[in-house]
Amino acid sequence: MPRAARPTPALAPAGDAPLTSLRGCGPALAEKLATRGLSTVQDLWLQLPRGYEDRTKIVPIRELQAGAAAQVEGVVEAVEKGFRYRPMLKVAISDDSHGTLVLRFFHFRAAQVAQFQPGTRLRCYGTPRLGPQGLEIVHPSYRVVEPDEALGSVLDPVYPQIEGVAPATLRRLIGLAVDRLPPDAALELLPVEWWADLGLPSLHEALVTVHRPQAGDDIPALLSGRHPAQRRLALEELLAHHLSLRGQRRAHRAHAAPALRDARLANALRDGLPFRLTGAQARVFAEVARDLAQPVPMLRLVQGDVGSGKTVVAAMAALLAVGDGQQAALMAPTELLAEQHLVNLRGWLEPLGVRVAWLAGKVTGKARAKVLAEVASGEAQVVVGTHALMQEGVAFHDLALAIVDEQHRFGVHQRLALVDKGPRARGNVPHQLVMTATPIPRTLAMAAYADLDVSTIDELPPGRTPVTTVVLGADRRPELVERIRRACAEGRQAYWVCTLIDESDEVVARAAQTTFDELTAQLPELRLGFVHGRMRPAEKQAAMLAFKNGDIDLLVATTVIEVGVDVPNASLMIIENAERLGLSQLHQLRGRVGRGSAQSSCVLLYQPPLSQMARERLATMRETNDGFVIAERDLELRGPGELLGTRQTGLAEFRVADLTRDADLMPRVQLLGERIAERAPQLGGRIVARWVGGAVRYASA
């Protein structure tokens, strides 16, 4: 960091002031704002607009387009009040372009109706839509104006709504806060050299531009979030969250963890396997073993495509804990997946004399009491289960390694709960190994998992054949029925996946129940099974087990099988209404086939017409089997929240940054994070305090 950088307070004095110091903000209003984390003037500086309304020009009514927000001005021609199904007020206005527009209100007061006298001039803003009598705007913002009344000269910011606070009140308070912005010298935390070469403005200029854009500013850039002012704010916000995650990691690693170095059992498992580890598996296990040998907690994410062999690596890691006389726990999001792990681990570990226990919601009564006693005494050396592992009554004797599968399906608090099961009384916390079969694009991993080291199993075991993917319209269903008949006659098995359980009028999709009934009638010689999310776990388990054992030829299912059992004999996957699913989910489903040596196929059935995004998704699936390519494309198309499950991961909801749009800033963010950590850690604390504040939600997750 340049020597010229001087310490700056985390909160400039003007920003540190409470909201009640602003005119018109009393204790009651301040309390409502505090529920959204807004308690100081600086918090309002960083309460950024989610969009803008352009009231700097009037659009002739004849030139209005449905779906495009605009401001119009016209004279009231007619007013109609009705109570057909609910109260309704319609006001027709016209202008010099000889166009007519209907303003429609469902909530109105008598005083409002009195305003709309024929001949009154109104200036209205809203988004037109096609109505019964042409274009209309529902609940526009409007005011009565005089002829030739001046237009505004700046865009109007639109802020995120806060319950109990009128938008106009919030806009006024933020305006007062922006008036108090100090000059650059008192506000700036980052040295000029860190952002000027990107063509970005100072923080003061960026905040003023974002809150008060002028008519001459690049409006399209502002509306798309790509204006240099927004990029400047995004850079600092991404840096703050990056530093926050690094800080959490540092706090976690300040704890002690048991050093696990006895590799005899792990080596015995490796040497006794009926297959050789791939080079990628061996490399990742070496990385895990190196971490576990240290007396500080491991925090490692192992990502690998469907079927890449992550469970074997997890089993060998668990044996490092057992070899040292301690316990390991493996937690999976569903009983189905947890039970698959149980079968694999018992098959590999019990011949080595290792006791593997099973703890899920359906383990009850005396059986549950027995397992809990074994876990508490240490007799159970490896414990496999669902979120039941984290319940209060579960006490481990000496948990040294917590393995979490499909991390994005768990909340970070759930991951923490398992970590808390470690022997903290001795000052130790367990090591953590997090696994995911949803490949995470590098830029997203840099932002969302900066607190974890990332290992990648980027090689499939030999014998796995690439799955051929074809895309067909729904009118080709009869051909597919014949294809299933032929495949099953050859001794193979097939999946038919539907996206709904029951028929729905709202969505054009064939329900799983209807499909099951139709296929049963069309394929009387085959044994059909049916699995969906509303079934009891025992019924679902029985159907999946029957399919795995070869007692079912064709399994009709909803997407519950996305993370499911391994059936090497299944070679055909049909996904109905594939246009309704995201890329990662399609890839997970496709991964259910191609697990044996037979040539496998995945058929994506779609219901035309296709949207542009659906067309791109299906084309990507046809072009590649590479989970990482698919994840990158999914990030572009859907954004990080959907890809990771934002609420579940604890991934922060950013004020201005967008991990897809601003991905190119992440290498700079990582570089700056390293500079700050090495040379100016106090500066990092001030940046985190400004953008994240007390909301460092998951300190040790």
TITOR-46744 format. One record per residue: residue in one letter; x, y, z of N, C-alpha, C in turn. Coordinates in steps of 0.05 Angstrom, whole numbers, plus 5000, padded with zeros to 4 digits. Layout:
TITOR-46744
AXYZXYZXYZ;...
//
This chain:
TITOR-46744
M501749765000500050005000501850255000;P501150454985502750704983503050825011;R505450935017506051055043504251305047;A503351425025501751675028499051625042;A498151365042495551315054495651375084;R493851525094493851585122491351475136;P491451415161489151305175486751505173;T484451385169481951555168479951425186;P478351575200476351445218474451275201;A473551045214471750875199469151025193;L468351195211465951355207466751645209;A466351785187466852075189464952195209;P465752395225463952505246461152565235;A460952675211458252735200456652475196;G458052265189456652005184455851865209;D457351925231456851785256454351885271;A453252105262450952235276448552055274;P446852035295444451875294442351995275;L440551835266438551925247436752135259;T436452135285434752335298435952615296;S438452635287439652905283438653025257;L437252865240436152975215433353095220;R432853315207430353455211427953275203;G426053255222423653095215423952795221;C426152715234426452435241426352405271;G423952335281423552295310424152015318;P423951945344424651685354423051455341;A420451505335418751295323419651225295;L420251435279421251385252424051255253;A425751345271428451235273428250935281;E426350865297426050585305425250415281;K423450515264422750365240425150325221;L426750535218429150515201431150325213;A431350315239433250145253432749845247;T430149775242429549495236430849405210;R431649595193433049535168436049595170;G437049625195439849665199440749955193;L438850135193439550425187439350575213;S441650655224441650795250443351045250;T445151075230446751315229446451455201;V447351695200447251845175448751695153;Q451051575160452551425140450951195129;D449351065146447650845136445850935113;L444951185115443251295093444951365068;W447451445072449151485048449251225032;L449350995047449750735034447150595028;Q444950725034442350605026441850694997;L442750534979442950614951440350564935;P439750714915437350674899437350404885;R434950284884434750034868433950094839;G433350344833432650424806432150724805;Y431350814781430951104777428451144761;E427151374766424851454749425651714735;D425351714708426151944692423752124688;R423552334705421452534703422452794691;T424652774676425853014663424553074637;K422852894627421452954601418652844601;I417052944583414252854580414152694554;V412852454555412552284532409652324522;P409252394496406552414485405052144489;I402552164496400951914501401051724478;R400951834453400951664429403551504426;E405751604439408351464436408851274459;L407051244478407451054500407650774490;Q409350614504409650334497409050164522;A407549954519406949784542409549674554;G409749694580412149584594414349784598;A414250014584416450214587415450444604;A416650474628415850694646416250964633;A414351144639414551404626412851614642;Q413451864636411852084648410152214626;V407652254633405752374613404352614627;E403252784610401753014621399253044604;G396953054616394453074601392253194617;V390053234603387653364616385553144621;V384253154644382252954651379852994632;E379052774619376752774601374252654613;A374652434629372352304640373252144665;V371352104683371851964708369551754712;E370351514720368351304724368951154749;K366951134767367250984792365550724789;G366750504798365150254796365650074820;F363849884824364149694846363449414837;R364549334814363749074803364548844821;Y367148804824368148604843369348734868;R370448964863371649124885371649414876;P371949604894371949884886373949944865;M373250104845375150174824374550454814;L376750594808376450864797378050874771;K376750964749378150994724378051294715;V380351394708380551674700381851684672;A380451794652381451804625382652084621;I385252094611386552344604387452344575;S387652584563388552604535390452844534;D392052844511393953064508393853154478;D395753334471395753454444396453244422;S397453004430398052804410395452654402;H393152734414390552614409390552324418;G392152254438392051994450390552004476;T389451774484387951754509389251534526;L389451584552390651394571388751374595;V388351124604386651074628388451034652;L387751184674389051144699387150984716;R388050754727386250574742387150564771;F385250604790385850594818384050394832;F385150224849383550034865383350134894;H385150304902385050414929384950724926;F382850844936382651134933380751244954;R381151504959379451644978377651844964;A375551934978373652124965375052374957;A377052464973378452714967379952684941;Q380952434935382352394910380452424886;V378152294889376152304867375452594861;A375252764882374553044878376653194862;Q379253094863381353224848381053194818;F379852974810379752904781377353024767;Q377053284769374953414754375653444725;P373753394706374453434678375653704673;G377753704657379253954651381653994668;T381953834690384353854708386753744693;R389053884696391553794683393153624703;L393853374695395353184712398053124699;R400053094716402652994707402952724722;C403252504706403252234718405752074710;Y406551904728408851724721408051434728;G408751254710408150964715408850804691;T408150544693408750354671406150274657;P405850364632403350294618403149994612;R400649894612400149624604397649624587;L397249404572394849384555392449314572;G390349484571387949434586385549394566;P383149364577380849314559380349544539;Q381049794547380550024528383150134518;G385249974514387850074505389750094528;L391650274526393750294547392550414572;E393550314595392750424621395150404640;I395050574661397050554682395550504708;V396250294723395050234748396550374771;H395050524787396250674809398750834802;P398451014783400851184776401351374799;S403851474800404251704818403451954801;Y402152144813401052364797400952614815;R400752844801400053094816398653284796;V397153464807395753674791397853884785;V397953974759399954184751398554404735;E399954624733399154844716400354804689;P399154914667400354894641403155014641;D405054874627407854964624409354964650;E408454814670409954794695412654654690;A414854754702417554654696417854364703;L419554224687420153944693422553934712;G422853694725425253654741427753634724;S430053684736432553674721434253424728;V433353274748434853034756433052794756;L434252554754432752304756431852274785;D429552154790428552104817429551824825;P431051814847431851544857429551394869;V429551134866427450954878428950774898;Y428350804924429750654944428250404952;P429650204963428249964973426150044994;Q423849914993421649985011422249895039;I421350065058421649995087418850015099;E418049795112415249785122414850015142;G412650155138411850375156413150635149;V414850645128416150895120415350965092;A414051195088413151275061415551325043;P415551245018417751295000418651584999;A416751775000417552054999419052135024;T418252025047419652075073422551975071;L422851725062425551615060427251775041;R426051855018427652004998428452275010;R426752405026427452665038429652625058;L429552415075431552375095434352315082;I434252155061436752085048437952345035;G436152515024437152765013438452935034;L437352945058438553095080441252975088;A441352715088443952575095446052635074;V445252635049447252685027448252975029;D446553155038447453435042449753445062;R449953255079452053255100454553105092;L454653005067457052865058459553035062;P461652935075464053095079465753095053;P467753255051469453255027471052995025;D472352955002473852714997475852645019;A477352835028479452785047478452645072;A476052725081474952605105473352345100;L472652295075470852075069472351835058;E474451895043475851675027477451495045;L477151235041478751035055480850905037;L480250885011482150754993484050954980;P486650894979488451074964487551104935;V487951344924487151404896488251194877;E490751104881491950924863490450654859;W488750594879487350334878484950334861;W483850574853481450574837481550764813;A483350954813483351154792484051034765;D485850824765486650704739484450554726;L482250494741479950364729477950564718;G478750824719476951034709474651084727;L474951044753472751074772473051334788;P470851454797470951704812471551654841;S471851874856472151854885469651764898;L469751684923467351584937465251804940;H466152054946464252284948462752324922;E464352334900463052384874461152154867;A462051904873460351674867457751684882;L457851744908455351754924453451974914;V454552204908452852424898451552344871;T453152224854452052144827449851944830;V450251744847448351524850445751624863;H445951804883443551914896442152134880;R443852294865442752524851443752534822;P443152334806444152344778442852584763;Q444452704746443552934730442452834703;A440953004691439752924665441952864644;G444252994647446452944627448052694633;D447552554655449052314661448352094642;D449951884642449451654625447251484637;I444751554629442451434642442251134637;P442751034612442650744608444650594626;A447050714630449050584647448050574676;L446850794685445850794712443650584716;L441850574697439550384699440550094698;S442750044685443749764683445849704705;G446449904722448349864744451349864735;R451849964711454649964701455950234699;H454650434712455850704712458350704729;P460450854722462950864738462450924768;A460451084774459851144802458950884817;Q457250724804456350484816458650274818;R460350274798462650094798464550164821;R464850424826466650514848465550414875;L462950434878461650344903461750034905;A461349904882461449604882464149504889;L466249644880469049564886469449564916;E468649784929469049804958467249614973;E464849574964463049384978464049094976;L464849014952465948744948468448704966;L470148914967472548904983471748865013;A469749015022468948995050467948715057;H466348595039465348325045467648125043;H469448165024471747985022473347995048;L473948235057475448265082473948155106;S471348185106469748075128469947775129;L469747635106470047345105472847265114;R474847405105477547345113477847375143;G476547585154476647625183475347395198;Q473047305188471747075201473546835200;R474846795178476646565175478946585195;R480046835198482246875216481346825245;A478846915252477746865279477446565284;H476546425263476146135267478745995271;R480746075255483345945257484946025282;A483846215297485146275322484646065343;H482545895338482045665356484045445350;A484145265369485845025365484144805354;A485344615340484044375330485944145333;P484943905335486743675338488343625313;A490943575316492543505292492243205287;L491143145263490442865256492642765236;R494342585246496642505229496842205224;D495242045238495541755235494041665210;A495541605189494341545163494041245158;R494541075178494540785173491840685163;L489640765177486940675168486240785140;A486941045136486341165110487841025088;N490340955092491840815072490740535068;A489840405090488640135087486140145070;L484540355073482140375057482940415028;R484840595023485640654995486640394982;D488340244996489540004984487439774980;G485239784996483239574994480939634975;L480839874964478739944946478839784920;P476439714908476439564883477239734859;F477939984863478740164841480940344851;R482440454833484640644840483540924841;L484541074860483741364861484641494835;T483041684826484041844803486242034813;G487742144795489742344802488642574818;A486242664809484942894823484142824851;Q483042574855482242494882484742474900;A486942364890489342344906490442614913;R490342804894491343074899489643214920;V487043194918485243324937485543204965;F485742934966486142814993488742905005;A490842934989493343035000493043315012;E491443484998490943755008489443745035;V487443565036485843535061487543435083;A489143225077490843105098492943305109;R493943475091495843685099494543875119;D492043945113490544125131490043995158;L489143745157488343605182490743555200;A493143555188495543505205496343745221;Q495043975215495744225230493944255255;P495044395275493444425300491544665298;V490844755274488844965270486544855253;P484044955257481844835243482044855212;M481544625199481344625170478644755162;L478644915141476145015129476544975099;R475644745089476144685061473644595047;L473244715023470944645006472044454984;V470944224982471644034960469344034940;Q469944144917467844144896468643954874;G466743814863467243624842464643564828;D464843504802462443454787461043204797;V458543164788456942934796458542684789;G458942504809460242254804463342264804;S464442484813467442514812468842364834;G467342274854468642114876469342274900;K467642464908468242624932467842454958;T465942264957465442114982467841944991;V469341844972471741684979473741864994;V474142104983475942294996474942355025;A472342395028471142455054471642215073;A471241965063471641725079474541705089;M476441765071479241755079479841965100;A478642205097479042415116477942335143;A475542205143474342115168476141915182;L477441745167479241545179481741675191;L482541905182484742055195483842125224;A481342205227480242265254480142015271;V479041805259478741545274481541435282;G483441465263486141365269487441505293;D486441745298487541895320485841855346;G483941665344482241615368479941805372;Q479141945350477042145353474742085333;Q472742255333470342205317470142385293;A468642295273468042455249464942435245;A463742655235460942655229460542745200;L458642605186458042685158455042755158;M454443005149451643095149450843145120;A448543045112447443085085444643205087;P443743345066441243495068438743335067;T438843085056436442925055437042645066;E434942505075435342235085436342055063;L435342095039436041935016439041945011;L440142185010443042225005444642135029;A443742195054445142115078445341805079;E443141675071443041375072444941255051;Q445141395029447041295009449941315019;H450541545033453141565045453641345066;L451441285082451641085102452440815090;V451040745069451640485056454540475046;N455440695033458140695023460240685046;L459740845067461740855089461840585104;R459440465109459440205123460939995106;G460440005079461839815062464839845062;W465740095064468640145064469940125091;L468540225112469840265138469540025158;E467139895157466739685177468639445174;P469439375148471539165146474139245160;L474539505165476939595178476539615208;G474239525217473639525246472639795256;V471639965239470640225247467540215250;R466640315273463740325278462440565266;V460540525247459140745233456340755244;A455440975256452741005267451041175248;W448341125250446341265233444441425251;L444241685245442441845261440842035243;A438341975239436542145223433942175238;G432142335227429642395240427942145245;K428141945227426441705231427641505251;V430041555261431141385282430041485308;T428141325320426741415344426741205366;G425641285389425341095411427940985421;K427840715427430140585439432540585420;A432040565394434140565374435640835375;R434141045378435341315379437041345405;A435841255427437241285453439941125452;K439840895438442240725436444440875420;V443540985397445541125380446641365395;L444941525408445841755423447941685444;A447441455458449341365478452041285465;E451941155442454341085428455941325419;V454441535409455741775400457041925424;A455641935446456642075470459041935483;S459041665480461241515493463741495475;G463341545449465541515431465641245417;E463741065425463640805413463040825383;A461341015376460741075348462941265338;Q464641155320467041305311466341495288;V464541405270463641575248460641585249;V459441825249456541855251455541985226;V453641855213452441955188449542035194;G448642265183445842335187445042585172;T442642675179441642925167441943145188;H440243355186440343575205439843475233;A438843225237438443115263441043115279;L443343105266445943115280446343365296;M444843575288445343835301443443895324;Q441543715329439643765350440943765378;E439543905396440743945423441543695438;G439943485434440543245450442943085440;V444143165418446343015406448943115418;A450342945433452943025445455142835436;F457142945423459442775414461442745436;H462842515436464942475456467342645449;D468142635423470542775415470542825385;L468843015376468543065347470943225336;A472343095318474743225307474443325279;L472443215264472043285236469043295230;A468043525220465343545211465343565181;I463943375168463743375139460943445131;V460543655114457943745106457643705076;D455743545068455343505039453243695028;E453543785004451743974991451144215010;Q453344355016453344585035451144785028;H450744835001448845044994445944985001;R445444735010442744665018442344695049;F444544765062444344815091444745115096;G443545215117444145485126446845485140;V448245715140450845725153450545675183;H448245765195447745715223447745415229;Q446645255210446644965213449444855213;R451144955196453844865195455244935221;L454645175232455845255257454945075280;A452444995279451344825301452944565302;L453744455280455244205280458144265290;V459244485283461844565293461844585324;D459644695334459344725363459344465378;K458944245364458943985377461743885384;G463744035376466543965382467244005411;P469543905420470243915448471444195455;R469744405454470644675460471644705488;A470744525506471644535534474744525535;R475844375516478844355516480044565497;G478344755488479344965471479544885442;N478544645435478644545408476044585393;V476244635366473844615349474444405328;P472344285316472844085296473944215270;H475344055254475944125227473344115211;Q473244265189470844265172471644195143;L470144005132470443935104467643965091;V467444145072464844205059465044095031;M462943945023463043824995460643934980;T461043974954458844044936459243934909;A457043834897457043744869456043954851;T455544194862454844424845457344584840;P458644554818461144694814460744994816;I462545134830462145414835464145574818;P463145754801465045904785467046054802;R469446094791471646204807470946474819;T469646654803469046914814467146904837;L465246714835463246684857464546564881;A466346364877467746244900469446454914;M470646634899472346844911470747024929;A468147074922466447254937465047104960;A463846864953462146734972463646544992;Y466046454983467446265000470346355006;A470646615010473346725016474246615043;D472446505059473246395085474046105083;L473945985059474645705055476845675035;D478545475039480345385018478745214999;V479245234974477745084954479444874940;S478544624941479744404925477844314904;T478844234881477144154859477843874849;I475943694849476343434836475343464808;D477243504790476543574762477043354742;E476543104752477042874735475042654742;L473742534723471842324728473242054729;P472241864746473541604747473341464720;P475341294713475241154688472740974687;G471740934663469340764660466740924658;R466941184667464541354665464341444636;T462041394623461741474595460241744594;P461141934577459742184574456842134566;V455042294577452142264571451542434546;T450142304527449242444503446642594509;T446542844502444143004509442743094483;V440143054482438543144459436243314469;V435443504453433243684460430943644440;L428543574451426243514434423843664443;G422043734424419543854430417643654442;A415643744458413843564471412243384452;D412043464426410543304407411943034400;R414443004409415942764403415642544425;R413842594444413442404466413042114457;P411342064437410841784429413441634422;E415341774408417941644402419441564427;L419241744447420741684472419641444486;V416941404485415741174498416940914485;E417140914459418340684445421240644452;R422640874455425540854462425840734490;I424040804509424140684536423640384534;R421640314518420840024515423339864506;R424739974486427139834475429339814496;A429840034510432040044530431539844552;C429039834562428339654584428339364575;A427639324550427639044539430538944538;E432439124536435339044536436439024564;G434639054584435539024612436439284625;R436139514611436939774623434539884639;Q435140104654433040244669432940534660;A430740674666430440954657428941124678;Y429541384677428141574694426341754675;W424041824685422442034672421742244693;V422942474690422742684711420742904702;C418942964721416943174716417443404736;T416543644729417143864747414743934765;L412443804762410143844779409043584789;I407743584812406443334821403543324810;D402043534813399243534803398943734780;E396743694764396243874742395844164752;S396744354738396344634746395344794722;D393344964727392345134705394245354699;E395945424719397645664716400145604700;V401045354701403545284688403045064667;V404045114643403744914622405844694627;A405144504644407044284649405444034655;R406543804646405143554650405843464678;A403843404694404343334722405343044723;A406942994744408142734748406042514750;Q403842574765401742374768400542294742;T399842494725398642444699400642284682;T403142354682405142214666405341924675;F405441884702405641614712403241444703;D400841554704398441404696398541344666;E399341544650399541504621401541284613;L403941314625406041124619405440844628;T404040814651403140554660401340424640;A399540584628397740474607399240414581;Q401140584574402640544548404740324550;L405740264574407940074577407139854597;P405039704591403939504610405939284617;E407939234599409839024604412039104623;L412239364630414439464647413539504676;R415439494694414839544722415539834727;L413439994734413840284738413740354768;G415440544776415440654803414840954802;F414141064825413341354826414541474852;V415941694849417141824872416542124870;H415542254892415242544892415742644920;G415942904923416743034948414743014970;R412142974963410042964984409642684996;M411142484986410942214997412242205024;R411342015040412741975066415541875060;P417441955077420241865072420541565068;A419041405084419341115082418441015054;E416241135044415141055017417141134995;K418241374998420141474978422641294978;Q423541235003425941065006425540794993;A423140674998422540404988422540404957;A421340614945421240634916424040664904;M425740834916428440874906430140624909;L429640484932431240234936430440024916;A427740004910426839814890428039874863;F428340124856429540204831432540124831;K433840184853436740124855437239824852;N435339664864435639374864434739244838;G433739404819432939304793430039194793;D428439244814425739154814423839344800;I424739574792423139764776424739834751;D423239824728424539884702424640184697;L422340314702422140604696421140754721;L422740944729422041104753421041374744;V418441434749417341694744417641854769;A418842094768419542234792419442534788;T419142684810419542974809422543024814;T423343274817426143334819427343244846;V425843094863427043004888429442814883;I429642714859431942534853434342684844;E434242954845436543114836439043024851;V438742994878440942884894439842614904;G440642394891439442144898441341914898;V440241674895441941434897443341384871;D445441224873447141154850446040894838;V445040914813443940674799445540644772;P447740494773449440474748447940354724;N445740204729444340074707442440264693;A441940504704440140694692441640844670;S440640824645442140944623440541144607;L437941194615436341384600434941574619;M435241834615433942034632432242214614;I429642234620427942414605427042634625;I427442884618426643104635424443264621;E422043254632419743384619419743684627;N418843854609418744144614421544234624;A423644154610426344214618426844514617;E425144664601425544954599424945094626;R423644954645422945074670425145054691;L427244904685429344854705431845014699;G433345074720435945214716438045024707;L440245124697442344964686443544774707;S444144874731445344704751443544464758;Q440944524760439044304767438844104744;L438844204719438844014696441343844696;H443643964703446143814703446143614725;Q445043684749444843494771443143254763;L440843304750439043094742440442914722;R441743034702443042874681445242694694;G446342784716448442634729447442374742;R444742334742443742074753444241844733;V444741914707445341694688448241724680;G449241524665452041534657453941444680;R452741304700454341224723455440944720;G454740814698455840554692457440564666;S457940334654459540334629457940354604;A455240324606453540324582453240614572;Q452940644546452440904534449741014544;S449741254555447341364567446441614553;S443841674555442741904541440942064561;C440842324556438942494570437342644549;V434642634552432942764533431542994547;L431943234537430643474548428143534531;L425843484543423243534529422343814537;Y421643974517420744244523417944304511;Q416644494523414044584513414444854498;P414144864472414445114458412145304465;P412545574461414945704451417045734474;L419545744466421745774486422546064489;S423046144514424146414518427046414509;Q428246644506431046664498432846524518;M432246574544433946454565433746154565;A431246044562430845754561432345634537;R432245774515433645674491436645654496;E437745864509440645864515441345644535;R439645594555440145384575440245114561;L438245054545438044794532440444754513;A441144964499443444944480446044884496;T446345004519448744954536448844664544;M446544554553446444274561447244084538;R446344164515446943984491449943994484;E451144234489453944274480456044164499;T455444144525457644074543456643904567;N458343734577457843574601459543684624;D461143894619462944004639461444174659;G461344084684459844214705460744504710;F463344554706464444814711463645014689;V463644914664462745084642459745154646;I458244954655455344994660454945184682;A456545164704456245344727456845634719;E458845674703459545944693457146064677;R456045894660453845984643451346044660;D450945874680448645904698448846164714;L451346234722451746484736451146714719;E451846704693451246924674448246944671;L446846724669443946724662442246784686;R442946674710441146694732442146854756;G444746904757445847054780446446874804;P448046984823449046824845447046734865;G444946894870443046824890441746564884;E440746524859439446274852441446044851;L443846104842445745884838446545764865;L446945934885447845834911445545804931;G443345934926441245944946441946144966;T441746404959442846624976442046605005;R439546565011438646565039439946345054;Q440546115041441645895055444545915060;T446046025042448946035045449846245064;G448246445069449146675084450646865067;L450646825040451847005022450347275024;A451847485029450647745035449047845011;E446847985017445448124996446748394993;F447948444971449448694968447648934963;R448649174971447149414967447349504938;V449749474926450149574898451549364881;A453349204893454849014878453148784867;D453848674845452548444833454748254824;L454748014836457047834831457247744802;T455047754787455147694759456147924743;R454948154746455548394731458448494738;D459148474763461748594772463848384776;A463548154763465547934767468348024760;D468548204740471248284731472748444753;L471248534773472548684795473848504815;M473048244816473848064837476948024838;P478347994816481247974818482548214832;R481448454825482448704838481848694868;V479448604874478548594902480448404918;Q481048174906482747984920485548094924;L486548234904489248354906489248564928;L487248734928487048944949486748824977;G485248604978484848465004487548365014;E489248254996491848155005493648385014;R493548604999495148845007494448945034;I491848965039490849065065491648875087;A491248615083491848415104494748425111;E496448465091499348465096500348725108;R499348955099500549205105498849395122;A496249365122494649555136492049435146;P492249235165489849095174487749285187;Q488749505199486749685211484949815190;L486149865167484549985145482349795137;G482949535137480949325131478649345150;G479249375176477149395196475249635191;R476449855182474750095177472950055152;I474049925132472449875108470149685114;V470649475130468549285138466449435155;A467449605174465549745191463649925174;R464750045153463150225137460950075121;W461649855109459849715091458249495103;V459549355122458249115134457349175163;G458949345177458249425204457949195222;G455849205239455348985258454148745246;A453848745220452448525207454348305198;V456648285211458448055205457047815217;R455347685202453247515213454247245222;Y456347145210456946865215459946835222;A460646965244463446985252464546705258;S465446535245466546275250465246075232;A463446155215461845955200463745795183;
//
